[in-house]
Amino acid sequence: MCLAKTPVLSHVSSTLNGLTTIRSRGKSVGEMLLDQFNRHQDNQTSASYLTIAANIAFRFILELILCGLTTFVCFSFIVMGKDHVQEGDVGLAISQCLTLAELIQFGIKQSAMVTSQLPAVKRILQYTNLPKERTYKTDKPLLDSWPSDGSLVFRDVSMRCVRNKSPVLKHLNVKIKPGWKVGIVGKTGAGKSSLISALFRLTGDGLEGEIVLDEIDTKSIGLHELRPRISIIPQKPILFSASLRYNLDPFGQYSDAELWDSLREVELGDAVRSLDLRVTGGGANFSVGQRQLICLARAILKNNRLLVLHEATANMDHGSDGLIQNIIKRRFADHTVLTVTRQPHNVMDSDRVMVMRGGRIVEFDHPYLLLQNPNGHFSRLLQQTGKEMTEKLTGIAESAYRTSPEFREDSADIIVCNSETVITKL
């Protein structure tokens, strides 16, 4: 019965979460989901009916057996006769038989209840036996100012998500200078998210090679020392069911004045009246854009030299997207920023663009230089946005390039990545 109840609860939860999308798709989708709910409910009702019927039948059979036992005891006393049995013994035996019937029923009922609750215990044991991450802290503490520059180097980095499976990242070699704004683009499955997982060491022993952040290999330091030094704004903003103060500063490291300053930086100072404002489950009392701005305010508080944007504006309107991009350009002008995105317009004014394909870096240079090769991966990716948009984005890339230090050089060569060469002579 417990197994049959799970699909019902899961279906109701997913339906409530996607209620807006369901209504936008029309009546047919609602009817389809209603039919699915009815099937799940029928299965759950059938299991419940069988459980109740089996319980009643079992109790009836048990009562018959115990009545037979009591009858046998009574007849045995009659057969033995009054010369061998005292009257008190007969009464005691019959009363104990009746009590035994109640105790057996109670014991079987409790054992059935324990059996029905065992799946919960099984799930708890599965969670407690999950493999734990290693090395939370190292013996040699890091400086509070690390990383002070934000330089990042990948040296022959490969990564496997599952042992004995093919790697999702393959021999990445790239150097990112301090303060660079780097866009990471590619199709679905190219390895963009895996690159972020490698940076935060989310795969345990599946990481090979070196990721050097400010001259320190990230493998040589503890996870609790590495991850707080890198800020990330994810695609789905994460908010806790607690106060706004806790969501901005869960460890109580900053003053109220600093919290208010960070909210004003992201233009939420007027929308929030109190730091003690209660955030409901998943931040339901805030819009998607406001949730992302709260995550951005959290990153501003930390003020780390390395910021990662993991498709932070993928589910936002153009206005909110532009607001976040402007805040990042203003507030993190001298920070190293990695922007993982499927929208090329967010990276056209970046210092470098990293194009990934099949877990490899196939191109890495200024977007304007990459666009000089019409057959390059980045050029083909941009052409999918349409001719008019391509021309507009190319103009943005050219304008950004002509104001960059590279424009002063007489020539520039696109870096060769993984044996795929693209060279442009200006």
Buried (B, 14 or more C-beta within 10 A) or exposed (E): BEEBBEBBEEBEEEBEEBEEEBEEEEEEBBEEBEEEBEEBBEBBEEBEEEBEEEEEEBEEEBEEEBEEEBEEBEEEBEEEEEEEBEEEEBEEBBEEBEEEBEEBBEEBEEEBEEEEEEEEEEEEEEEEEEEEEEBEEBEEEBEEEBBEBBBBBBBEBBBBBEEEEEBBBBBBBBBBBBBBBBBBBBBEEBBBBBBBBBBBBBBEEBBBBBBBBBEBEBBEBBBEBBBEBBBBBBBBBBBEEEBBBBBBBEEEEBEEEBBBBBBEBBBBEEEBEEBEBEBEEBBEEBBBBBBBBBBBBBBBBBEBBBBBBBBBBBBBEEEBBEBBBEBBEEBBEEBBBBBBBBBBBBBBBBBBBBBBBBBBBBBBBBBBBBBBBEEBBBBEBBEEBEEEBBEBBBEBBBEBBEEBEBBEEEEBEBBEBBEBEBEBEE
